[in-house]
């Protein structure tokens, strides 16, 4: 009697083990760190312009009725786009 092999299952098992090995390699690898001047990096953050926080709108403002809040749907027709003239090549005499 001949031996039957489960080829699909064998492929799947090999792929799983290969994936596992690749995951382990990725997790254990360390990135290459260039020589960085820490003081220069810190100074660059200190000199960066700081954005001023704007005061939030107060809730005391008079609320508008729902009819005024909803945007009105209007049909706006777009102007047709102007076609550009085809580019002409400059002929030079040689």
VEXLOPA-84851 format. One line per field, with one value per residue: residue number from 1; residue in three letters; z, y, x of N, C-alpha, C, CB in turn. Coordinates in pm, whole numbers. Last residue first. Glycine has a CB too. Layout:
! VEXLOPA-84851
resi <- c(NUM, ...);
resn <- c(Ala, ...);
nzz <- c(Z, ...);
nyy <- c(Y, ...);
nxx <- c(X, ...);
cazz <- c(Z, ...);
cayy <- c(Y, ...);
caxx <- c(X, ...);
czz <- c(Z, ...);
cyy <- c(Y, ...);
cxx <- c(X, ...);
cbzz <- c(Z, ...);
cbyy <- c(Y, ...);
cbxx <- c(X, ...);
//
This chain:
! VEXLOPA-84851
resi <- c(94, 93, 92, 91, 90, 89, 88, 87, 86, 85, 84, 83, 82, 81, 80, 79, 78, 77, 76, 75, 74, 73, 72, 71, 70, 69, 68, 67, 66, 65, 64, 63, 62, 61, 60, 59, 58, 57, 56, 55, 54, 53, 52, 51, 50, 49, 48, 47, 46, 45, 44, 43, 42, 41, 40, 39, 38, 37, 36, 35, 34, 33, 32, 31, 30, 29, 28, 27, 26, 25, 24, 23, 22, 21, 20, 19, 18, 17, 16, 15, 14, 13, 12, 11, 10, 9, 8, 7, 6, 5, 4, 3, 2, 1);
resn <- c(Unk, Unk, Unk, Unk, Unk, Unk, Unk, Unk, Unk, Unk, Unk, Unk, Unk, Unk, Unk, Unk, Unk, Unk, Unk, Unk, Unk, Unk, Unk, Unk, Unk, Unk, Unk, Unk, Unk, Unk, Unk, Unk, Unk, Unk, Unk, Unk, Unk, Unk, Unk, Unk, Unk, Unk, Unk, Unk, Unk, Unk, Unk, Unk, Unk, Unk, Unk, Unk, Unk, Unk, Unk, Unk, Unk, Unk, Unk, Unk, Unk, Unk, Unk, Unk, Unk, Unk, Unk, Unk, Unk, Unk, Unk, Unk, Unk, Unk, Unk, Unk, Unk, Unk, Unk, Unk, Unk, Unk, Unk, Unk, Unk, Unk, Unk, Unk, Unk, Unk, Unk, Unk, Unk, Unk);
nzz <- c(-3717, -3562, -3367, -3279, -2998, -2999, -2814, -2631, -2676, -2431, -2203, -2150, -1850, -1719, -1641, -1303, -1140, -951, -669, -492, -139, 174, 460, 768, 1079, 1246, 1209, 1321, 1590, 1709, 1882, 2210, 2320, 2533, 2740, 2686, 2509, 2337, 2483, 2400, 2249, 2336, 2119, 2053, 2061, 1853, 1991, 2178, 2300, 2101, 2067, 2309, 2287, 2079, 2203, 2403, 2260, 1953, 1850, 1634, 1557, 1604, 1454, 1661, 1712, 1709, 1831, 1663, 1422, 1496, 1563, 1312, 1170, 1307, 1243, 967, 957, 1075, 886, 661, 739, 765, 499, 373, 500, 409, 135, 134, 298, 125, 145, 34, -83, 0);
nyy <- c(7498, 7674, 7535, 7564, 7483, 7336, 7429, 7283, 7378, 7577, 7449, 7537, 7619, 7454, 7611, 7660, 7483, 7585, 7471, 7455, 7423, 7359, 7513, 7358, 7430, 7653, 7735, 7528, 7528, 7858, 7918, 8027, 8269, 8168, 8021, 7862, 8013, 7868, 7876, 8076, 7920, 7892, 7941, 7729, 7813, 7739, 7583, 7584, 7335, 7157, 7208, 7131, 6853, 6817, 6901, 6708, 6470, 6394, 6063, 5831, 5610, 5285, 5040, 4836, 4489, 4197, 4052, 4079, 3971, 3704, 3623, 3639, 3443, 3212, 3215, 3181, 2922, 2778, 2823, 2700, 2433, 2389, 2424, 2213, 1999, 2036, 1986, 1719, 1448, 1153, 805, 526, 222, -117);
nxx <- c(1838, 1584, 1330, 999, 819, 501, 221, -38, -378, -542, -780, -1116, -1275, -1557, -1867, -1963, -2220, -2492, -2635, -2925, -2916, -3019, -2895, -2810, -2959, -3002, -3261, -3404, -3333, -3237, -2929, -2852, -2634, -2369, -2272, -2066, -1793, -1526, -1199, -919, -637, -301, -33, 232, 571, 841, 1130, 1326, 1295, 1364, 1633, 1741, 1725, 1912, 2146, 2166, 2208, 2307, 2338, 2447, 2174, 2088, 1903, 1690, 1716, 1510, 1313, 1094, 1187, 1238, 979, 857, 1004, 923, 649, 659, 766, 559, 357, 467, 470, 196, 114, 243, 115, -145, -107, -21, -22, 53, 34, 207, 53, 84);
cazz <- c(-3693, -3685, -3372, -3374, -3064, -2983, -2943, -2630, -2682, -2568, -2229, -2204, -1975, -1714, -1720, -1432, -1158, -1080, -715, -610, -257, 52, 357, 645, 969, 1252, 1163, 1181, 1506, 1687, 1770, 2113, 2290, 2411, 2773, 2664, 2630, 2332, 2423, 2494, 2238, 2342, 2229, 2008, 2131, 1891, 1902, 2092, 2380, 2150, 1953, 2276, 2389, 2060, 2084, 2440, 2340, 2059, 1862, 1744, 1518, 1661, 1452, 1554, 1771, 1640, 1896, 1802, 1428, 1445, 1666, 1424, 1129, 1307, 1383, 1023, 898, 1142, 1025, 659, 709, 882, 604, 335, 515, 552, 181, 87, 299, 200, 97, 139, -96, 0);
cayy <- c(7445, 7650, 7610, 7509, 7587, 7320, 7422, 7339, 7278, 7563, 7506, 7441, 7666, 7479, 7515, 7719, 7509, 7539, 7562, 7406, 7504, 7290, 7511, 7424, 7336, 7580, 7823, 7561, 7420, 7750, 7945, 7918, 8240, 8230, 8123, 7803, 7993, 7944, 7806, 8042, 8016, 7831, 7992, 7777, 7749, 7833, 7573, 7700, 7455, 7158, 7231, 7272, 6921, 6777, 6973, 6848, 6488, 6488, 6179, 5915, 5697, 5418, 5105, 4934, 4623, 4288, 4056, 4121, 4111, 3788, 3624, 3722, 3583, 3249, 3221, 3304, 3033, 2783, 2866, 2844, 2500, 2375, 2510, 2351, 2015, 2048, 2117, 1825, 1563, 1269, 930, 629, 343, 0);
caxx <- c(1971, 1658, 1455, 1093, 897, 646, 287, 96, -271, -496, -649, -1018, -1218, -1414, -1789, -1927, -2078, -2443, -2532, -2856, -2941, -2976, -2997, -2770, -2946, -2875, -3154, -3428, -3284, -3335, -3019, -2861, -2774, -2417, -2371, -2198, -1873, -1651, -1310, -1026, -746, -433, -113, 103, 459, 736, 1015, 1319, 1275, 1226, 1543, 1738, 1647, 1774, 2099, 2151, 2087, 2344, 2251, 2496, 2284, 2076, 2033, 1713, 1725, 1603, 1444, 1083, 1145, 1347, 1083, 809, 1012, 1064, 690, 602, 842, 689, 338, 442, 597, 283, 61, 274, 260, -118, -156, 67, -110, 99, -27, 196, 134, 0);
czz <- c(-3822, -3654, -3502, -3377, -3155, -3060, -2920, -2770, -2693, -2571, -2375, -2233, -2022, -1851, -1720, -1510, -1297, -1093, -846, -654, -373, -67, 232, 539, 842, 1130, 1161, 1127, 1358, 1587, 1759, 2006, 2181, 2384, 2649, 2690, 2593, 2455, 2429, 2420, 2339, 2337, 2222, 2130, 2082, 1953, 1948, 1997, 2292, 2230, 1997, 2161, 2357, 2160, 2059, 2322, 2371, 2137, 1978, 1746, 1640, 1622, 1500, 1566, 1659, 1708, 1829, 1869, 1571, 1456, 1623, 1532, 1240, 1271, 1391, 1166, 953, 1087, 1096, 801, 713, 860, 728, 444, 482, 576, 327, 137, 264, 190, 187, 79, 17, 0);
cyy <- c(7439, 7603, 7574, 7597, 7519, 7430, 7415, 7323, 7346, 7459, 7482, 7513, 7567, 7523, 7556, 7618, 7567, 7578, 7506, 7513, 7442, 7376, 7446, 7409, 7410, 7493, 7752, 7649, 7452, 7649, 7830, 7952, 8132, 8184, 8190, 7905, 7937, 7911, 7893, 7977, 7977, 7939, 7932, 7821, 7812, 7759, 7669, 7696, 7578, 7284, 7233, 7300, 7069, 6848, 6942, 6929, 6634, 6521, 6264, 6044, 5777, 5498, 5248, 4997, 4721, 4425, 4152, 4136, 4162, 3935, 3712, 3734, 3677, 3397, 3268, 3323, 3166, 2898, 2878, 2898, 2652, 2447, 2508, 2448, 2158, 2068, 2139, 1962, 1687, 1381, 1044, 754, 441, 124);
cxx <- c(2048, 1797, 1526, 1216, 998, 716, 437, 157, -135, -384, -612, -889, -1113, -1366, -1642, -1846, -2055, -2298, -2478, -2757, -2865, -3015, -2941, -2878, -2906, -2853, -3020, -3315, -3301, -3281, -3118, -2963, -2777, -2560, -2429, -2309, -2010, -1733, -1435, -1142, -854, -539, -252, 22, 329, 618, 907, 1201, 1258, 1197, 1397, 1642, 1633, 1683, 1952, 2097, 2062, 2218, 2299, 2415, 2328, 2199, 2014, 1851, 1755, 1600, 1542, 1218, 1142, 1311, 1199, 915, 966, 1079, 836, 648, 791, 773, 473, 426, 581, 415, 151, 232, 301, 32, -124, 23, -26, -2, 21, 134, 111, 89);
cbzz <- c(-3631, -3772, -3249, -3514, -2959, -3033, -3033, -2521, -2802, -2626, -2134, -2330, -1958, -1668, -1866, -1413, -1138, -1197, -609, -724, -235, 42, 326, 593, 948, 1376, 1252, 1165, 1539, 1638, 1637, 2183, 2244, 2293, 2863, 2754, 2707, 2201, 2493, 2571, 2092, 2469, 2226, 1928, 2285, 1771, 1898, 2013, 2476, 2237, 1846, 2241, 2527, 2073, 1960, 2488, 2469, 2001, 1882, 1730, 1401, 1817, 1309, 1558, 1882, 1490, 1899, 1879, 1364, 1298, 1695, 1483, 1004, 1208, 1452, 1017, 743, 1125, 1101, 576, 571, 913, 641, 203, 425, 629, 159, -65, 438, 150, 98, 203, -228, 121);
cbyy <- c(7307, 7774, 7580, 7496, 7680, 7179, 7543, 7270, 7183, 7699, 7448, 7372, 7808, 7353, 7507, 7852, 7379, 7599, 7581, 7370, 7652, 7147, 7654, 7366, 7259, 7495, 7946, 7632, 7290, 7808, 7962, 7786, 8368, 8198, 8227, 7681, 8125, 7913, 7670, 8168, 8020, 7745, 8147, 7667, 7764, 7915, 7427, 7713, 7475, 7035, 7122, 7322, 6903, 6626, 6935, 6907, 6409, 6618, 6137, 5945, 5792, 5412, 5102, 5042, 4629, 4301, 3918, 4023, 4128, 3752, 3480, 3663, 3606, 3161, 3083, 3300, 3030, 2649, 2766, 2876, 2457, 2228, 2468, 2388, 1915, 1924, 2129, 1825, 1579, 1316, 921, 660, 409, -1);
cbxx <- c(1964, 1663, 1545, 1031, 969, 692, 251, 185, -293, -447, -542, -1072, -1157, -1338, -1842, -1848, -1996, -2527, -2419, -2956, -2899, -3038, -3048, -2637, -3079, -2869, -3146, -3563, -3357, -3469, -2939, -2897, -2851, -2325, -2310, -2218, -1888, -1731, -1334, -1074, -804, -448, -119, 27, 473, 690, 961, 1446, 1391, 1200, 1564, 1878, 1711, 1760, 2183, 2285, 2099, 2412, 2103, 2649, 2243, 2059, 2097, 1605, 1834, 1566, 1503, 998, 1006, 1379, 1133, 681, 929, 1145, 674, 448, 830, 764, 248, 318, 649, 307, -82, 205, 335, -168, -306, 73, -181, 238, -185, 335, 107, -96);
//
